[in-house]
Amino acid sequence: MSVRLAVILYRNEQGIVVPPQVLATDNNGSTYVMFRATAGATPANVPAVPGQAITQGVEVQGLQAGYVLAP
């Protein structure tokens, strides 16, 4: 006899995940990402609060859907 089991430790349907490489820190120690809302918009530093580290990257708070600049 065998059993297949899936355990979900964390789930956030509304979460946004970014690669850890896109997180930067300014001189004050605040974390930000280079973000633009549309492909044609000018990139700007947007504060982002890192959250859970998961397999796909790092969940961040403070972002909306859009584009981040990856190195």
C-alpha positions in Angstrom: 0.0 0.0 0.0 1.3 3.5 -0.8 0.1 7.1 -0.4 0.9 10.2 -2.3 0.8 13.4 -0.2 1.2 17.1 -1.1 1.9 19.5 1.8 1.4 23.2 1.1 3.4 25.2 3.5 2.7 28.7 2.1 0.2 30.0 -0.4 -0.6 33.6 -1.5 -2.8 33.8 -4.6 -2.3 37.6 -4.8 1.5 37.5 -4.2 4.1 38.9 -6.7 7.4 37.0 -6.9 10.6 38.4 -8.4 14.1 36.9 -8.9 16.3 37.8 -6.0 18.8 39.6 -8.3 16.3 42.4 -9.0 16.2 43.5 -5.3 18.5 46.4 -4.6 19.2 48.4 -1.5 19.7 52.2 -1.3 21.9 54.2 1.0 19.2 54.2 3.7 19.0 50.4 3.7 15.6 50.4 2.0 14.9 47.7 -0.6 13.6 48.7 -4.0 13.3 47.4 -7.6 13.6 49.2 -10.9 9.9 49.0 -12.0 7.8 50.2 -14.9 4.1 49.7 -15.2 4.1 49.4 -19.0 6.7 48.4 -21.5 7.0 52.0 -22.8 7.1 53.7 -19.3 10.2 55.1 -17.8 11.7 52.9 -15.1 11.7 54.2 -11.5 12.9 52.9 -8.1 9.8 51.5 -6.3 10.1 50.4 -2.7 9.5 46.7 -2.3 9.3 44.8 1.0 10.8 41.3 0.6 8.7 38.5 2.0 8.9 34.7 1.8 11.6 33.1 -0.3 10.2 30.4 -2.4 11.4 28.2 -5.2 10.5 30.7 -7.9 12.1 33.7 -6.2 11.2 36.2 -3.5 7.7 37.4 -2.8 7.5 41.1 -2.5 5.0 43.6 -1.1 4.5 47.0 -2.6 4.5 46.2 -6.3 1.7 46.0 -8.8 1.7 44.0 -12.0 4.2 45.4 -14.5 7.9 45.0 -15.5 11.0 44.9 -13.4 14.6 45.5 -14.7 16.7 42.4 -14.3 20.5 42.6 -14.4 
